[in-house]
Amino acid sequence: MPRAPKLASFPAIRGALKFYQICSIITGIGLLLLVAEMILKYTPIHVELFLGGSGGFLWFADAVPGPDCQWFSLFVPGGNGCEILSTGDGVNVSLAILVAHGWFYVVYLISCFRVWSLMRWPFRRFVFLALGGVVPFLSFILEVRTARGVRAYLAEREAAQASAPVPAPEGNR
C-alpha cells in the first residue's frame, strides 16, 4: 500500500503545487518556442531570430550550413562535422531561448520533485512529470491533470478527517 501524505504537510503541498503549475506553464511555453526555433534553424528555412543589430529591432538572419555539410548531415546524430553558421549580428534570441529553456527545465524538475516527494508518489510518476519539460504540450496536460488530482485528493482527505470522530482526551487518573 502506498504511503499517504501527512495532514500536516497539506499547506506545503498546496504551495508546491502552485509553484509546479507556474513552472509547468513557463517550461511548456519555453519548449514550444524552442521547437519553433529548431524548425526555423534546422529545416531548409535556415534562419535564426536576432534582436537589434543591422537588421532592425527584431529580425531573422540566415543560418548557413558550413562547407562540410551534405544534404543529410543535419539529420544524422553528430552531424558528420556539419555546423550551421549564423550570419546575424545583435543578440541571438534563438540561442537565448535555448539557454533559458534549459535552465528553467532544471527549476521545473525541482518543482516536480517537490510535489512528487510531498505527495509520496511512486518514482515512475516523477519520471512522467519530468517528461512534461521535453515533450511538447505535455506540460500543459500534466499541469491540469496533476493540479486537479492533487486538489481532489487533499479535499477528500480533509473531508474524511473532518468527519472522523475525535477521540476523547484522557483525564487525570
Phi, psi and omega in degrees: 000130180292150179285142180263149176296150179284147179298328181293339181269002182300318176298322178293324178296317179298318178294318179294325178294318179297316177298319177298317181298316179296313180297323181296317179294313181297316179295319179297317177295317178299321179293319178295320176296321179295318178297317178298318179296319179294321178296316180295324185274319190259358172265177180300352177295316177049063174227157174230152182267132179235150177248123180076188181093199187286342183269356181116199184292305181223119187209161177261132176246149179295143172245108189265126174297139182294174184292339181272004185276134170258170182299332183264354188300326183285347182258358181260131177304132182089341175071005182050040179082006181280130179232137177265124183261132180273138181254359184273159171240164186103196181274124181281100182292327178300316178291321179297321177297316180300311182292317181297316179296319180299314180289322180287336174297325176297316177297319177300318178297322177297318179294321176298315180299319181297311179295315181300314183289322179291325180278348178060045178278164174291160185299326181298332177292322176297317179298318179296318177297320180295328178296341179299337180269355181237346177255118182305138179074345182293326181296324179291319180293314181294324180300313181294312183294318181293314181298316180297315181294317180293316179298318179296318179297314181296318180295320179296315179294321179292323178293319178294322179292321181291326181273352179287141178294139179273124179294140180288137178289145179280135180275183177286140180251000000 
